[in-house]
Amino acid sequence: MTVTGLARAIVSVADLDAALRFYRDVLGLPVVAPAPDVAMLALPGGTDLMLHQRPSRPSDAGVALSFAVDDVDATVDAAVSAGCGVLDAPADQPWGERQAVLTDPDGHVVCVVARP
């Protein structure tokens, strides 16, 4: 058996509406399958992002999602307005990307990057 791809990433969120203000409204991910306490959002390339409203325990030592965006600085500004925190401000990285590290409304670490 082999892995053929990443089917979905699941993020536990305490408040689904607050999470949607970031993932849907700021990042622009469309909701494709809403259900009680769950929202499935489509990522480019066929992978899903599921927001699951349930107890959430964020950690900066766990898995972090990294989203490719057109404009890191504008995304960070919009994210802060949507209730996100900034761990690392936008900066050019030695590996060639511009990156910022955020916390989503639940405190999960999320990176936004623009590739050259």
C-alpha positions as CSV (number, residue, x, y, z in Angstrom):
1,M,0.0,0.0,0.0
2,T,1.1,3.5,-0.7
3,V,-0.2,7.0,0.1
4,T,-1.6,8.6,-3.0
5,G,-2.0,12.1,-1.6
6,L,-3.3,14.1,1.4
7,A,-7.1,13.7,1.5
8,R,-7.8,16.4,4.2
9,A,-6.4,18.3,7.1
10,I,-8.8,18.6,10.1
11,V,-8.6,21.6,12.4
12,S,-10.5,21.5,15.7
13,V,-12.2,24.9,16.4
14,A,-14.0,26.2,19.4
15,D,-16.2,28.6,17.4
16,L,-16.9,27.6,13.8
17,D,-18.1,31.0,12.8
18,A,-15.0,32.7,14.0
19,A,-12.8,30.1,12.2
20,L,-14.7,30.7,9.0
21,R,-14.0,34.4,9.2
22,F,-10.3,33.5,8.8
23,Y,-10.3,30.4,6.6
24,R,-13.2,31.3,4.3
25,D,-13.2,35.1,4.4
26,V,-9.5,36.0,4.7
27,L,-7.9,33.0,2.9
28,G,-10.8,32.7,0.4
29,L,-11.4,29.0,0.8
30,P,-14.9,28.0,-0.4
31,V,-17.1,26.0,1.8
32,V,-18.2,22.9,-0.2
33,A,-20.0,20.8,2.4
34,P,-21.5,22.5,5.5
35,A,-22.9,20.3,8.2
36,P,-23.7,20.8,11.9
37,D,-20.5,21.6,13.7
38,V,-18.4,21.0,10.5
39,A,-17.4,22.9,7.4
40,M,-15.5,21.3,4.6
41,L,-13.5,23.8,2.6
42,A,-11.8,23.1,-0.8
43,L,-8.1,23.7,-1.2
44,P,-6.6,24.0,-4.7
45,G,-5.4,20.6,-5.9
46,G,-8.2,18.6,-4.5
47,T,-7.3,18.4,-0.8
48,D,-10.0,19.4,1.8
49,L,-9.7,21.4,4.9
50,M,-12.3,20.3,7.5
51,L,-13.1,22.7,10.4
52,H,-14.6,20.7,13.2
53,Q,-16.3,22.5,16.1
54,R,-15.2,20.6,19.2
55,P,-12.8,21.2,22.1
56,S,-9.6,22.6,20.8
57,R,-6.1,22.4,22.3
58,P,-3.8,24.6,20.2
59,S,0.0,24.1,20.4
60,D,2.9,25.7,18.7
61,A,4.8,22.4,18.9
62,G,2.3,20.4,16.8
63,V,1.4,20.4,13.1
64,A,1.1,23.8,11.4
65,L,-0.7,24.4,8.2
66,S,1.1,26.5,5.6
67,F,-1.0,28.3,2.9
68,A,0.4,29.8,-0.3
69,V,-1.0,33.3,-0.8
70,D,-0.5,36.1,-3.4
71,D,0.3,38.8,-0.9
72,V,1.6,37.8,2.6
73,D,1.4,41.4,4.0
74,A,-2.2,42.0,2.9
75,T,-3.2,38.5,4.2
76,V,-1.7,39.2,7.6
77,D,-3.5,42.6,7.8
78,A,-6.8,40.9,7.0
79,A,-6.1,38.0,9.3
80,V,-5.5,40.4,12.3
81,S,-8.8,42.1,11.5
82,A,-10.5,38.6,11.6
83,G,-9.1,37.9,15.1
84,C,-5.8,36.2,14.3
85,G,-2.5,36.8,16.1
86,V,0.9,37.3,14.6
87,L,3.8,35.2,15.9
88,D,6.3,36.2,13.1
89,A,5.7,39.3,11.0
90,P,6.0,39.0,7.2
91,A,9.7,38.6,6.3
92,D,11.8,37.3,3.4
93,Q,13.2,33.9,4.3
94,P,16.6,32.4,3.3
95,W,14.8,29.7,1.3
96,G,13.3,32.3,-1.0
97,E,9.7,32.7,0.3
98,R,8.1,35.6,2.0
99,Q,6.5,34.2,5.1
100,A,4.5,35.2,8.2
101,V,3.4,32.9,11.1
102,L,0.0,33.5,12.5
103,T,-2.3,32.0,15.1
104,D,-5.9,31.4,13.9
105,P,-8.8,32.4,16.1
106,D,-8.4,29.2,18.1
107,G,-4.6,29.7,18.6
108,H,-3.5,27.1,16.0
109,V,-0.3,28.0,14.2
110,V,-0.8,28.9,10.5
111,C,1.9,30.0,8.1
112,V,1.2,32.1,5.0
113,V,3.8,32.2,2.3
114,A,4.4,33.7,-1.1
115,R,6.8,32.0,-3.4
116,P,9.0,34.0,-5.7
